[in-house]
Amino acid sequence: MAHKKFRLVDAILSIICIVFVCEAAAPAAAIGNSQFFWWILLIVIFLLPYGLIVSELASTYDTDGGLYDWVRNA
């Protein structure tokens, strides 16, 4: 049996399925078409800075683990 790896694409798709679809389906439907403005605003205000912080922490460590090493040491 071949080993399956959890890739970056898998992580992104799981976040989209869990956070953006399951938990937000009813509120997004209630908002209507203005939901697209709020999704873009949320991405810019929260997800973009969060991604930049995580990438900075991951690049701080020279080992192969990156972000994993930071979390383990914390």
N, CA, C, O and CB atoms as a CASP TS submission, in Angstrom:
PFRMAT TS
TARGET T0000
AUTHOR 0000-0000-0000
METHOD Language model
MODEL 1
PARENT N/A
ATOM      1  N   MET     1       0.834  -1.174   0.000  1.00  0.00           N
ATOM      2  CA  MET     1       0.000   0.000   0.000  1.00  0.00           C
ATOM      3  C   MET     1       0.882   1.241   0.000  1.00  0.00           C
ATOM      4  O   MET     1       1.816   1.335   0.796  1.00  0.00           O
ATOM      5  CB  MET     1      -0.951  -0.004   1.207  1.00  0.00           C
ATOM      6  N   ALA     2       0.604   2.169  -0.861  1.00  0.00           N
ATOM      7  CA  ALA     2       1.410   3.380  -0.984  1.00  0.00           C
ATOM      8  C   ALA     2       1.091   4.345   0.153  1.00  0.00           C
ATOM      9  O   ALA     2      -0.049   4.454   0.605  1.00  0.00           O
ATOM     10  CB  ALA     2       1.167   4.057  -2.348  1.00  0.00           C
ATOM     11  N   HIS     3       2.132   5.039   0.600  1.00  0.00           N
ATOM     12  CA  HIS     3       1.947   6.044   1.642  1.00  0.00           C
ATOM     13  C   HIS     3       1.343   7.294   1.032  1.00  0.00           C
ATOM     14  O   HIS     3       1.771   7.754  -0.027  1.00  0.00           O
ATOM     15  CB  HIS     3       3.287   6.372   2.345  1.00  0.00           C
ATOM     16  N   LYS     4       0.364   7.827   1.696  1.00  0.00           N
ATOM     17  CA  LYS     4      -0.245   9.070   1.239  1.00  0.00           C
ATOM     18  C   LYS     4       0.281  10.197   2.109  1.00  0.00           C
ATOM     19  O   LYS     4       0.374  10.060   3.329  1.00  0.00           O
ATOM     20  CB  LYS     4      -1.806   8.997   1.290  1.00  0.00           C
ATOM     21  N   LYS     5       0.624  11.307   1.479  1.00  0.00           N
ATOM     22  CA  LYS     5       1.140  12.454   2.198  1.00  0.00           C
ATOM     23  C   LYS     5       0.079  13.539   2.249  1.00  0.00           C
ATOM     24  O   LYS     5      -0.723  13.691   1.327  1.00  0.00           O
ATOM     25  CB  LYS     5       2.427  12.979   1.544  1.00  0.00           C
ATOM     26  N   PHE     6       0.088  14.282   3.333  1.00  0.00           N
ATOM     27  CA  PHE     6      -0.808  15.417   3.495  1.00  0.00           C
ATOM     28  C   PHE     6      -0.090  16.626   2.919  1.00  0.00           C
ATOM     29  O   PHE     6       0.800  17.200   3.547  1.00  0.00           O
ATOM     30  CB  PHE     6      -1.211  15.641   5.006  1.00  0.00           C
ATOM     31  N   ARG     7      -0.495  17.001   1.707  1.00  0.00           N
ATOM     32  CA  ARG     7       0.177  18.079   0.994  1.00  0.00           C
ATOM     33  C   ARG     7      -0.469  19.421   1.294  1.00  0.00           C
ATOM     34  O   ARG     7      -1.514  19.489   1.943  1.00  0.00           O
ATOM     35  CB  ARG     7       0.161  17.815  -0.506  1.00  0.00           C
ATOM     36  N   LEU     8       0.157  20.483   0.820  1.00  0.00           N
ATOM     37  CA  LEU     8      -0.367  21.836   1.011  1.00  0.00           C
ATOM     38  C   LEU     8      -1.727  21.988   0.358  1.00  0.00           C
ATOM     39  O   LEU     8      -2.614  22.635   0.914  1.00  0.00           O
ATOM     40  CB  LEU     8       0.602  22.873   0.447  1.00  0.00           C
ATOM     41  N   VAL     9      -1.899  21.404  -0.808  1.00  0.00           N
ATOM     42  CA  VAL     9      -3.190  21.477  -1.503  1.00  0.00           C
ATOM     43  C   VAL     9      -4.274  20.804  -0.668  1.00  0.00           C
ATOM     44  O   VAL     9      -5.400  21.295  -0.600  1.00  0.00           O
ATOM     45  CB  VAL     9      -3.101  20.816  -2.903  1.00  0.00           C
ATOM     46  N   ASP    10      -3.941  19.685  -0.036  1.00  0.00           N
ATOM     47  CA  ASP    10      -4.906  19.001   0.822  1.00  0.00           C
ATOM     48  C   ASP    10      -5.307  19.871   2.010  1.00  0.00           C
ATOM     49  O   ASP    10      -6.477  19.911   2.391  1.00  0.00           O
ATOM     50  CB  ASP    10      -4.328  17.673   1.316  1.00  0.00           C
ATOM     51  N   ALA    11      -4.338  20.562   2.590  1.00  0.00           N
ATOM     52  CA  ALA    11      -4.635  21.442   3.725  1.00  0.00           C
ATOM     53  C   ALA    11      -5.536  22.591   3.307  1.00  0.00           C
ATOM     54  O   ALA    11      -6.494  22.916   4.008  1.00  0.00           O
ATOM     55  CB  ALA    11      -3.343  21.988   4.332  1.00  0.00           C
ATOM     56  N   ILE    12      -5.241  23.204   2.177  1.00  0.00           N
ATOM     57  CA  ILE    12      -6.046  24.325   1.704  1.00  0.00           C
ATOM     58  C   ILE    12      -7.465  23.883   1.391  1.00  0.00           C
ATOM     59  O   ILE    12      -8.422  24.562   1.762  1.00  0.00           O
ATOM     60  CB  ILE    12      -5.411  24.956   0.471  1.00  0.00           C
ATOM     61  N   LEU    13      -7.610  22.763   0.717  1.00  0.00           N
ATOM     62  CA  LEU    13      -8.946  22.280   0.384  1.00  0.00           C
ATOM     63  C   LEU    13      -9.734  21.869   1.622  1.00  0.00           C
ATOM     64  O   LEU    13     -10.947  22.069   1.675  1.00  0.00           O
ATOM     65  CB  LEU    13      -8.849  21.109  -0.573  1.00  0.00           C
ATOM     66  N   SER    14      -9.064  21.301   2.614  1.00  0.00           N
ATOM     67  CA  SER    14      -9.786  20.937   3.834  1.00  0.00           C
ATOM     68  C   SER    14     -10.237  22.166   4.600  1.00  0.00           C
ATOM     69  O   SER    14     -11.324  22.169   5.177  1.00  0.00           O
ATOM     70  CB  SER    14      -8.916  20.062   4.727  1.00  0.00           C
ATOM     71  N   ILE    15      -9.420  23.214   4.617  1.00  0.00           N
ATOM     72  CA  ILE    15      -9.821  24.460   5.273  1.00  0.00           C
ATOM     73  C   ILE    15     -11.015  25.072   4.560  1.00  0.00           C
ATOM     74  O   ILE    15     -11.948  25.549   5.206  1.00  0.00           O
ATOM     75  CB  ILE    15      -8.652  25.461   5.308  1.00  0.00           C
ATOM     76  N   ILE    16     -10.991  25.061   3.240  1.00  0.00           N
ATOM     77  CA  ILE    16     -12.116  25.602   2.483  1.00  0.00           C
ATOM     78  C   ILE    16     -13.378  24.813   2.770  1.00  0.00           C
ATOM     79  O   ILE    16     -14.441  25.397   2.977  1.00  0.00           O
ATOM     80  CB  ILE    16     -11.815  25.591   0.983  1.00  0.00           C
ATOM     81  N   CYS    17     -13.274  23.493   2.785  1.00  0.00           N
ATOM     82  CA  CYS    17     -14.459  22.658   3.026  1.00  0.00           C
ATOM     83  C   CYS    17     -14.996  22.814   4.439  1.00  0.00           C
ATOM     84  O   CYS    17     -16.208  22.904   4.631  1.00  0.00           O
ATOM     85  CB  CYS    17     -14.134  21.199   2.767  1.00  0.00           C
ATOM     86  N   ILE    18     -14.124  22.846   5.419  1.00  0.00           N
ATOM     87  CA  ILE    18     -14.572  22.882   6.806  1.00  0.00           C
ATOM     88  C   ILE    18     -15.019  24.275   7.219  1.00  0.00           C
ATOM     89  O   ILE    18     -16.136  24.450   7.706  1.00  0.00           O
ATOM     90  CB  ILE    18     -13.467  22.402   7.725  1.00  0.00           C
ATOM     91  N   VAL    19     -14.172  25.251   7.032  1.00  0.00           N
ATOM     92  CA  VAL    19     -14.456  26.588   7.545  1.00  0.00           C
ATOM     93  C   VAL    19     -15.406  27.352   6.636  1.00  0.00           C
ATOM     94  O   VAL    19     -16.412  27.892   7.096  1.00  0.00           O
ATOM     95  CB  VAL    19     -13.167  27.368   7.714  1.00  0.00           C
ATOM     96  N   PHE    20     -15.092  27.399   5.357  1.00  0.00           N
ATOM     97  CA  PHE    20     -15.849  28.261   4.463  1.00  0.00           C
ATOM     98  C   PHE    20     -17.168  27.654   3.999  1.00  0.00           C
ATOM     99  O   PHE    20     -18.067  28.395   3.603  1.00  0.00           O
ATOM    100  CB  PHE    20     -15.017  28.596   3.276  1.00  0.00           C
ATOM    101  N   VAL    21     -17.310  26.346   4.035  1.00  0.00           N
ATOM    102  CA  VAL    21     -18.524  25.730   3.525  1.00  0.00           C
ATOM    103  C   VAL    21     -19.431  25.275   4.666  1.00  0.00           C
ATOM    104  O   VAL    21     -20.569  25.731   4.770  1.00  0.00           O
ATOM    105  CB  VAL    21     -18.179  24.550   2.621  1.00  0.00           C
ATOM    106  N   CYS    22     -18.943  24.391   5.512  1.00  0.00           N
ATOM    107  CA  CYS    22     -19.792  23.788   6.537  1.00  0.00           C
ATOM    108  C   CYS    22     -20.295  24.796   7.556  1.00  0.00           C
ATOM    109  O   CYS    22     -21.491  24.842   7.845  1.00  0.00           O
ATOM    110  CB  CYS    22     -19.040  22.697   7.243  1.00  0.00           C
ATOM    111  N   GLU    23     -19.396  25.602   8.102  1.00  0.00           N
ATOM    112  CA  GLU    23     -19.786  26.507   9.164  1.00  0.00           C
ATOM    113  C   GLU    23     -20.413  27.798   8.648  1.00  0.00           C
ATOM    114  O   GLU    23     -21.116  28.479   9.395  1.00  0.00           O
ATOM    115  CB  GLU    23     -18.597  26.829  10.009  1.00  0.00           C
ATOM    116  N   ALA    24     -20.176  28.140   7.412  1.00  0.00           N
ATOM    117  CA  ALA    24     -20.617  29.435   6.918  1.00  0.00           C
ATOM    118  C   ALA    24     -21.720  29.354   5.879  1.00  0.00           C
ATOM    119  O   ALA    24     -22.098  30.380   5.312  1.00  0.00           O
ATOM    120  CB  ALA    24     -19.464  30.164   6.345  1.00  0.00           C
ATOM    121  N   ALA    25     -22.238  28.186   5.615  1.00  0.00           N
ATOM    122  CA  ALA    25     -23.245  28.057   4.562  1.00  0.00           C
ATOM    123  C   ALA    25     -24.530  28.797   4.910  1.00  0.00           C
ATOM    124  O   ALA    25     -25.046  29.549   4.084  1.00  0.00           O
ATOM    125  CB  ALA    25     -23.550  26.591   4.305  1.00  0.00           C
ATOM    126  N   ALA    26     -25.050  28.602   6.103  1.00  0.00           N
ATOM    127  CA  ALA    26     -26.307  29.256   6.482  1.00  0.00           C
ATOM    128  C   ALA    26     -26.163  30.769   6.631  1.00  0.00           C
ATOM    129  O   ALA    26     -26.991  31.502   6.090  1.00  0.00           O
ATOM    130  CB  ALA    26     -26.822  28.669   7.780  1.00  0.00           C
ATOM    131  N   PRO    27     -25.140  31.274   7.346  1.00  0.00           N
ATOM    132  CA  PRO    27     -25.005  32.733   7.432  1.00  0.00           C
ATOM    133  C   PRO    27     -24.744  33.396   6.081  1.00  0.00           C
ATOM    134  O   PRO    27     -25.244  34.489   5.818  1.00  0.00           O
ATOM    135  CB  PRO    27     -23.889  33.083   8.381  1.00  0.00           C
ATOM    136  N   ALA    28     -23.966  32.741   5.230  1.00  0.00           N
ATOM    137  CA  ALA    28     -23.685  33.318   3.915  1.00  0.00           C
ATOM    138  C   ALA    28     -24.947  33.369   3.067  1.00  0.00           C
ATOM    139  O   ALA    28     -25.152  34.326   2.321  1.00  0.00           O
ATOM    140  CB  ALA    28     -22.597  32.512   3.194  1.00  0.00           C
ATOM    141  N   ALA    29     -25.783  32.363   3.170  1.00  0.00           N
ATOM    142  CA  ALA    29     -27.035  32.362   2.417  1.00  0.00           C
ATOM    143  C   ALA    29     -27.975  33.446   2.930  1.00  0.00           C
ATOM    144  O   ALA    29     -28.728  34.034   2.154  1.00  0.00           O
ATOM    145  CB  ALA    29     -27.715  30.988   2.503  1.00  0.00           C
ATOM    146  N   ALA    30     -27.934  33.712   4.227  1.00  0.00           N
ATOM    147  CA  ALA    30     -28.797  34.750   4.799  1.00  0.00           C
ATOM    148  C   ALA    30     -28.350  36.144   4.386  1.00  0.00           C
ATOM    149  O   ALA    30     -29.176  37.047   4.250  1.00  0.00           O
ATOM    150  CB  ALA    30     -28.815  34.645   6.316  1.00  0.00           C
ATOM    151  N   ILE    31     -27.057  36.324   4.188  1.00  0.00           N
ATOM    152  CA  ILE    31     -26.535  37.642   3.816  1.00  0.00           C
ATOM    153  C   ILE    31     -26.903  37.983   2.377  1.00  0.00           C
ATOM    154  O   ILE    31     -27.240  39.128   2.077  1.00  0.00           O
ATOM    155  CB  ILE    31     -25.007  37.689   3.997  1.00  0.00           C
ATOM    156  N   GLY    32     -26.841  37.016   1.505  1.00  0.00           N
ATOM    157  CA  GLY    32     -27.152  37.274   0.099  1.00  0.00           C
ATOM    158  C   GLY    32     -25.904  37.616  -0.697  1.00  0.00           C
ATOM    159  O   GLY    32     -24.817  37.118  -0.402  1.00  0.00           O
ATOM    160  N   ASN    33     -26.057  38.463  -1.703  1.00  0.00           N
ATOM    161  CA  ASN    33     -24.939  38.780  -2.595  1.00  0.00           C
ATOM    162  C   ASN    33     -23.851  39.619  -1.935  1.00  0.00           C
ATOM    163  O   ASN    33     -22.721  39.644  -2.421  1.00  0.00           O
ATOM    164  CB  ASN    33     -25.449  39.502  -3.804  1.00  0.00           C
ATOM    165  N   SER    34     -24.161  40.293  -0.858  1.00  0.00           N
ATOM    166  CA  SER    34     -23.126  41.084  -0.183  1.00  0.00           C
ATOM    167  C   SER    34     -22.098  40.208   0.517  1.00  0.00           C
ATOM    168  O   SER    34     -21.096  40.712   1.024  1.00  0.00           O
ATOM    169  CB  SER    34     -23.762  42.025   0.823  1.00  0.00           C
ATOM    170  N   GLN    35     -22.338  38.894   0.548  1.00  0.00           N
ATOM    171  CA  GLN    35     -21.383  37.993   1.170  1.00  0.00           C
ATOM    172  C   GLN    35     -20.028  38.034   0.483  1.00  0.00           C
ATOM    173  O   GLN    35     -19.003  37.817   1.128  1.00  0.00           O
ATOM    174  CB  GLN    35     -21.920  36.585   1.160  1.00  0.00           C
ATOM    175  N   PHE    36     -20.008  38.308  -0.813  1.00  0.00           N
ATOM    176  CA  PHE    36     -18.724  38.328  -1.525  1.00  0.00           C
ATOM    177  C   PHE    36     -17.832  39.450  -1.029  1.00  0.00           C
ATOM    178  O   PHE    36     -16.618  39.277  -0.924  1.00  0.00           O
ATOM    179  CB  PHE    36     -18.949  38.474  -3.028  1.00  0.00           C
ATOM    180  N   PHE    37     -18.415  40.589  -0.725  1.00  0.00           N
ATOM    181  CA  PHE    37     -17.644  41.690  -0.138  1.00  0.00           C
ATOM    182  C   PHE    37     -17.059  41.263   1.201  1.00  0.00           C
ATOM    183  O   PHE    37     -15.888  41.525   1.475  1.00  0.00           O
ATOM    184  CB  PHE    37     -18.528  42.946   0.039  1.00  0.00           C
ATOM    185  N   TRP    38     -17.856  40.611   2.035  1.00  0.00           N
ATOM    186  CA  TRP    38     -17.382  40.213   3.352  1.00  0.00           C
ATOM    187  C   TRP    38     -16.325  39.124   3.269  1.00  0.00           C
ATOM    188  O   TRP    38     -15.392  39.119   4.073  1.00  0.00           O
ATOM    189  CB  TRP    38     -18.540  39.741   4.201  1.00  0.00           C
ATOM    190  N   TRP    39     -16.445  38.194   2.312  1.00  0.00           N
ATOM    191  CA  TRP    39     -15.407  37.167   2.140  1.00  0.00           C
ATOM    192  C   TRP    39     -14.086  37.810   1.747  1.00  0.00           C
ATOM    193  O   TRP    39     -13.037  37.459   2.289  1.00  0.00           O
ATOM    194  CB  TRP    39     -15.831  36.131   1.074  1.00  0.00           C
ATOM    195  N   ILE    40     -14.130  38.744   0.813  1.00  0.00           N
ATOM    196  CA  ILE    40     -12.902  39.413   0.382  1.00  0.00           C
ATOM    197  C   ILE    40     -12.311  40.222   1.529  1.00  0.00           C
ATOM    198  O   ILE    40     -11.098  40.217   1.736  1.00  0.00           O
ATOM    199  CB  ILE    40     -13.174  40.324  -0.832  1.00  0.00           C
ATOM    200  N   LEU    41     -13.163  40.913   2.271  1.00  0.00           N
ATOM    201  CA  LEU    41     -12.690  41.691   3.416  1.00  0.00           C
ATOM    202  C   LEU    41     -12.049  40.785   4.461  1.00  0.00           C
ATOM    203  O   LEU    41     -10.997  41.123   5.004  1.00  0.00           O
ATOM    204  CB  LEU    41     -13.846  42.483   4.042  1.00  0.00           C
ATOM    205  N   LEU    42     -12.663  39.645   4.749  1.00  0.00           N
ATOM    206  CA  LEU    42     -12.090  38.706   5.704  1.00  0.00           C
ATOM    207  C   LEU    42     -10.750  38.164   5.238  1.00  0.00           C
ATOM    208  O   LEU    42      -9.824  38.007   6.034  1.00  0.00           O
ATOM    209  CB  LEU    42     -13.046  37.563   5.946  1.00  0.00           C
ATOM    210  N   ILE    43     -10.649  37.883   3.960  1.00  0.00           N
ATOM    211  CA  ILE    43      -9.380  37.374   3.429  1.00  0.00           C
ATOM    212  C   ILE    43      -8.280  38.415   3.577  1.00  0.00           C
ATOM    213  O   ILE    43      -7.161  38.092   3.975  1.00  0.00           O
ATOM    214  CB  ILE    43      -9.531  36.971   1.952  1.00  0.00           C
ATOM    215  N   VAL    44      -8.598  39.655   3.256  1.00  0.00           N
ATOM    216  CA  VAL    44      -7.589  40.718   3.317  1.00  0.00           C
ATOM    217  C   VAL    44      -7.215  41.042   4.760  1.00  0.00           C
ATOM    218  O   VAL    44      -6.037  41.215   5.073  1.00  0.00           O
ATOM    219  CB  VAL    44      -8.101  41.981   2.613  1.00  0.00           C
ATOM    220  N   ILE    45      -8.208  41.124   5.635  1.00  0.00           N
ATOM    221  CA  ILE    45      -7.940  41.545   7.014  1.00  0.00           C
ATOM    222  C   ILE    45      -7.376  40.417   7.871  1.00  0.00           C
ATOM    223  O   ILE    45      -6.519  40.669   8.718  1.00  0.00           O
ATOM    224  CB  ILE    45      -9.210  42.074   7.648  1.00  0.00           C
ATOM    225  N   PHE    46      -7.829  39.190   7.677  1.00  0.00           N
ATOM    226  CA  PHE    46      -7.400  38.105   8.558  1.00  0.00           C
ATOM    227  C   PHE    46      -6.462  37.111   7.896  1.00  0.00           C
ATOM    228  O   PHE    46      -5.355  36.888   8.386  1.00  0.00           O
ATOM    229  CB  PHE    46      -8.593  37.379   9.073  1.00  0.00           C
ATOM    230  N   LEU    47      -6.881  36.516   6.801  1.00  0.00           N
ATOM    231  CA  LEU    47      -6.114  35.406   6.233  1.00  0.00           C
ATOM    232  C   LEU    47      -4.790  35.844   5.606  1.00  0.00           C
ATOM    233  O   LEU    47      -3.793  35.131   5.721  1.00  0.00           O
ATOM    234  CB  LEU    47      -6.946  34.696   5.196  1.00  0.00           C
ATOM    235  N   LEU    48      -4.762  36.984   4.957  1.00  0.00           N
ATOM    236  CA  LEU    48      -3.513  37.443   4.341  1.00  0.00           C
ATOM    237  C   LEU    48      -2.441  37.752   5.390  1.00  0.00           C
ATOM    238  O   LEU    48      -1.320  37.258   5.266  1.00  0.00           O
ATOM    239  CB  LEU    48      -3.774  38.687   3.485  1.00  0.00           C
ATOM    240  N   PRO    49      -2.747  38.556   6.425  1.00  0.00           N
ATOM    241  CA  PRO    49      -1.725  38.771   7.463  1.00  0.00           C
ATOM    242  C   PRO    49      -1.353  37.490   8.203  1.00  0.00           C
ATOM    243  O   PRO    49      -0.191  37.293   8.558  1.00  0.00           O
ATOM    244  CB  PRO    49      -2.212  39.802   8.462  1.00  0.00           C
ATOM    245  N   TYR    50      -2.326  36.628   8.433  1.00  0.00           N
ATOM    246  CA  TYR    50      -2.045  35.363   9.101  1.00  0.00           C
ATOM    247  C   TYR    50      -1.072  34.523   8.270  1.00  0.00           C
ATOM    248  O   TYR    50      -0.136  33.933   8.811  1.00  0.00           O
ATOM    249  CB  TYR    50      -3.352  34.585   9.349  1.00  0.00           C
ATOM    250  N   GLY    51      -1.292  34.472   6.976  1.00  0.00           N
ATOM    251  CA  GLY    51      -0.382  33.741   6.094  1.00  0.00           C
ATOM    252  C   GLY    51       1.009  34.332   6.085  1.00  0.00           C
ATOM    253  O   GLY    51       1.997  33.598   6.054  1.00  0.00           O
ATOM    254  N   LEU    52       1.101  35.662   6.111  1.00  0.00           N
ATOM    255  CA  LEU    52       2.413  36.311   6.151  1.00  0.00           C
ATOM    256  C   LEU    52       3.138  36.024   7.463  1.00  0.00           C
ATOM    257  O   LEU    52       4.351  35.815   7.463  1.00  0.00           O
ATOM    258  CB  LEU    52       2.264  37.821   5.957  1.00  0.00           C
ATOM    259  N   ILE    53       2.418  36.011   8.572  1.00  0.00           N
ATOM    260  CA  ILE    53       3.028  35.702   9.867  1.00  0.00           C
ATOM    261  C   ILE    53       3.542  34.270   9.887  1.00  0.00           C
ATOM    262  O   ILE    53       4.661  34.012  10.331  1.00  0.00           O
ATOM    263  CB  ILE    53       2.021  35.920  11.009  1.00  0.00           C
ATOM    264  N   VAL    54       2.731  33.348   9.411  1.00  0.00           N
ATOM    265  CA  VAL    54       3.130  31.937   9.401  1.00  0.00           C
ATOM    266  C   VAL    54       4.327  31.726   8.481  1.00  0.00           C
ATOM    267  O   VAL    54       5.237  30.969   8.820  1.00  0.00           O
ATOM    268  CB  VAL    54       1.953  31.042   8.958  1.00  0.00           C
ATOM    269  N   SER    55       4.340  32.377   7.333  1.00  0.00           N
ATOM    270  CA  SER    55       5.485  32.214   6.421  1.00  0.00           C
ATOM    271  C   SER    55       6.754  32.814   7.019  1.00  0.00           C
ATOM    272  O   SER    55       7.844  32.282   6.808  1.00  0.00           O
ATOM    273  CB  SER    55       5.186  32.872   5.059  1.00  0.00           C
ATOM    274  N   GLU    56       6.629  33.907   7.758  1.00  0.00           N
ATOM    275  CA  GLU    56       7.800  34.487   8.412  1.00  0.00           C
ATOM    276  C   GLU    56       8.329  33.566   9.501  1.00  0.00           C
ATOM    277  O   GLU    56       9.539  33.381   9.626  1.00  0.00           O
ATOM    278  CB  GLU    56       7.459  35.856   9.003  1.00  0.00           C
ATOM    279  N   LEU    57       7.439  32.993  10.279  1.00  0.00           N
ATOM    280  CA  LEU    57       7.870  32.048  11.313  1.00  0.00           C
ATOM    281  C   LEU    57       8.484  30.797  10.703  1.00  0.00           C
ATOM    282  O   LEU    57       9.454  30.257  11.235  1.00  0.00           O
ATOM    283  CB  LEU    57       6.694  31.665  12.208  1.00  0.00           C
ATOM    284  N   ALA    58       7.930  30.337   9.601  1.00  0.00           N
ATOM    285  CA  ALA    58       8.452  29.134   8.955  1.00  0.00           C
ATOM    286  C   ALA    58       9.825  29.375   8.356  1.00  0.00           C
ATOM    287  O   ALA    58      10.656  28.468   8.332  1.00  0.00           O
ATOM    288  CB  ALA    58       7.496  28.654   7.877  1.00  0.00           C
ATOM    289  N   SER    59      10.075  30.586   7.872  1.00  0.00           N
ATOM    290  CA  SER    59      11.374  30.860   7.255  1.00  0.00           C
ATOM    291  C   SER    59      12.433  31.251   8.277  1.00  0.00           C
ATOM    292  O   SER    59      13.605  31.385   7.924  1.00  0.00           O
ATOM    293  CB  SER    59      11.236  31.959   6.225  1.00  0.00           C
ATOM    294  N   THR    60      12.044  31.437   9.535  1.00  0.00           N
ATOM    295  CA  THR    60      12.997  31.821  10.569  1.00  0.00           C
ATOM    296  C   THR    60      13.958  30.688  10.904  1.00  0.00           C
ATOM    297  O   THR    60      15.137  30.920  11.172  1.00  0.00           O
ATOM    298  CB  THR    60      12.260  32.259  11.820  1.00  0.00           C
ATOM    299  N   TYR    61      13.453  29.480  10.886  1.00  0.00           N
ATOM    300  CA  TYR    61      14.272  28.324  11.244  1.00  0.00           C
ATOM    301  C   TYR    61      14.897  27.727   9.990  1.00  0.00           C
ATOM    302  O   TYR    61      14.242  27.575   8.960  1.00  0.00           O
ATOM    303  CB  TYR    61      13.431  27.261  11.988  1.00  0.00           C
ATOM    304  N   ASP    62      16.179  27.394  10.102  1.00  0.00           N
ATOM    305  CA  ASP    62      16.920  26.877   8.952  1.00  0.00           C
ATOM    306  C   ASP    62      16.706  25.388   8.710  1.00  0.00           C
ATOM    307  O   ASP    62      17.066  24.881   7.648  1.00  0.00           O
ATOM    308  CB  ASP    62      18.381  27.140   9.136  1.00  0.00           C
ATOM    309  N   THR    63      16.141  24.698   9.653  1.00  0.00           N
ATOM    310  CA  THR    63      15.967  23.254   9.492  1.00  0.00           C
ATOM    311  C   THR    63      14.829  22.959   8.524  1.00  0.00           C
ATOM    312  O   THR    63      14.128  23.867   8.079  1.00  0.00           O
ATOM    313  CB  THR    63      15.696  22.585  10.852  1.00  0.00           C
ATOM    314  N   ASP    64      14.655  21.697   8.209  1.00  0.00           N
ATOM    315  CA  ASP    64      13.631  21.297   7.256  1.00  0.00           C
ATOM    316  C   ASP    64      12.220  21.465   7.804  1.00  0.00           C
ATOM    317  O   ASP    64      11.269  21.577   7.031  1.00  0.00           O
ATOM    318  CB  ASP    64      13.847  19.868   6.849  1.00  0.00           C
ATOM    319  N   GLY    65      12.071  21.485   9.127  1.00  0.00           N
ATOM    320  CA  GLY    65      10.747  21.548   9.730  1.00  0.00           C
ATOM    321  C   GLY    65      10.072  22.895   9.602  1.00  0.00           C
ATOM    322  O   GLY    65       8.859  22.958   9.401  1.00  0.00           O
ATOM    323  N   GLY    66      10.839  23.991   9.715  1.00  0.00           N
ATOM    324  CA  GLY    66      10.278  25.326   9.606  1.00  0.00           C
ATOM    325  C   GLY    66       9.238  25.607  10.659  1.00  0.00           C
ATOM    326  O   GLY    66       9.562  25.705  11.843  1.00  0.00           O
ATOM    327  N   LEU    67       7.998  25.738  10.249  1.00  0.00           N
ATOM    328  CA  LEU    67       6.901  26.030  11.165  1.00  0.00           C
ATOM    329  C   LEU    67       6.738  24.928  12.199  1.00  0.00           C
ATOM    330  O   LEU    67       6.397  25.215  13.347  1.00  0.00           O
ATOM    331  CB  LEU    67       5.602  26.217  10.394  1.00  0.00           C
ATOM    332  N   TYR    68       6.969  23.693  11.828  1.00  0.00           N
ATOM    333  CA  TYR    68       6.866  22.581  12.772  1.00  0.00           C
ATOM    334  C   TYR    68       7.871  22.759  13.906  1.00  0.00           C
ATOM    335  O   TYR    68       7.531  22.534  15.067  1.00  0.00           O
ATOM    336  CB  TYR    68       7.098  21.233  12.054  1.00  0.00           C
ATOM    337  N   ASP    69       9.099  23.159  13.590  1.00  0.00           N
ATOM    338  CA  ASP    69      10.111  23.373  14.622  1.00  0.00           C
ATOM    339  C   ASP    69       9.709  24.509  15.556  1.00  0.00           C
ATOM    340  O   ASP    69       9.923  24.412  16.765  1.00  0.00           O
ATOM    341  CB  ASP    69      11.470  23.674  13.984  1.00  0.00           C
ATOM    342  N   TRP    70       9.138  25.567  15.029  1.00  0.00           N
ATOM    343  CA  TRP    70       8.703  26.692  15.839  1.00  0.00           C
ATOM    344  C   TRP    70       7.630  26.251  16.835  1.00  0.00           C
ATOM    345  O   TRP    70       7.686  26.616  18.009  1.00  0.00           O
ATOM    346  CB  TRP    70       8.176  27.823  14.945  1.00  0.00           C
ATOM    347  N   VAL    71       6.657  25.472  16.372  1.00  0.00           N
ATOM    348  CA  VAL    71       5.583  25.007  17.245  1.00  0.00           C
ATOM    349  C   VAL    71       6.130  24.041  18.298  1.00  0.00           C
ATOM    350  O   VAL    71       5.743  24.103  19.464  1.00  0.00           O
ATOM    351  CB  VAL    71       4.470  24.328  16.419  1.00  0.00           C
ATOM    352  N   ARG    72       7.015  23.166  17.888  1.00  0.00           N
ATOM    353  CA  ARG    72       7.595  22.193  18.828  1.00  0.00           C
ATOM    354  C   ARG    72       8.392  22.907  19.901  1.00  0.00           C
ATOM    355  O   ARG    72       8.302  22.541  21.073  1.00  0.00           O
ATOM    356  CB  ARG    72       8.494  21.182  18.090  1.00  0.00           C
ATOM    357  N   ASN    73       9.173  23.920  19.532  1.00  0.00           N
ATOM    358  CA  ASN    73       9.966  24.653  20.510  1.00  0.00           C
ATOM    359  C   ASN    73       9.109  25.536  21.409  1.00  0.00           C
ATOM    360  O   ASN    73       9.496  25.829  22.540  1.00  0.00           O
ATOM    361  CB  ASN    73      10.999  25.496  19.806  1.00  0.00           C
ATOM    362  N   ALA    74       7.957  25.959  20.917  1.00  0.00           N
ATOM    363  CA  ALA    74       7.086  26.806  21.753  1.00  0.00           C
ATOM    364  C   ALA    74       6.477  25.977  22.848  1.00  0.00           C
ATOM    365  O   ALA    74       5.712  26.496  23.661  1.00  0.00           O
ATOM    366  CB  ALA    74       5.976  27.475  20.914  1.00  0.00           C
TER
END
